[in-house]
Amino acid sequence: MPVRRERSRFLDRRVHVQGRPVASFPVRAPEAERGAVRRVTEVGEEVLHRPSREVTAFGSDDLSALIDDMFLTMYVADGAGLAANQVGVDLRLFVYDCPDDNGVRHVGHLVNPALELPDAPDRRLLDDSEGCLSVPGASLTVPRTDRAVARGFDKDGNPLVIEGTGYFARCLQHETDHLFGRTYLDRLSKRDRKEALRQMADRREDVYAQRAANSAELRHA
C-alpha cells in the first residue's frame, strides 16, 4: 500500500511499535538496515491471487530475514505496508509503517492476521484514495471501515493485537486482503478497475525509476 505524501509530517510525533507506544523511533525501522531489496510482484502474478499459507515455523532466521527484506523493500517502494506475497513469498505475513489520522505512526509486522471489523450498526465507511505497490502508479477511491482490529503473532509466536483507525485501519484491511489473495482492484467496479490498469500502464515506468533512485539513495545513506 503506497504511503500518502503527508506521512513525513508524522515521523517526529507519537510512535507505536508492535502496538505499543515508544519514547522514540528512527525514521526507518531498524529491520531495514539488515535487509535486502526484493522484487515487488505485480497484479496478474499467481502468488497475488491465491490465499497465502499460514506461518507455522516461528523464531526462524529465515522468517526474520524475510521481515528485514520486506521493510527495506517497502521503504524503497515508498510504501506504508507490504505483504509477503508482494515479494513472491507464499506466507501469511505483512509489515507496516503507517500513520493514522490522529498523528500516530504505527510500525511493525504481523503474522497470520485475522481481521475484525465493526458490526454493521457501528460500521462507518470512509471513501479515500488507495493504491498498491503491486499496481504501480494507480490510485482510486475505495470505501473502507474507519476502524479495524488485526489479531495475530509476531515472528517469535507471541500473540499481538493491533488496532487501527483512519488511514491505518485502511492499511490493515488492505494488507490482510493481500494474504487472502485479494487486491484493492477486486473491490472496484469493472469500469474503475479498467481505469486503474490504464493508470498503471501510463505511470509504471516512472514509478520504477523512482524506486531505483530511492534504492540508490538508501545504499549511499
Disulfide bonds with the S-S distance in Angstrom:
none
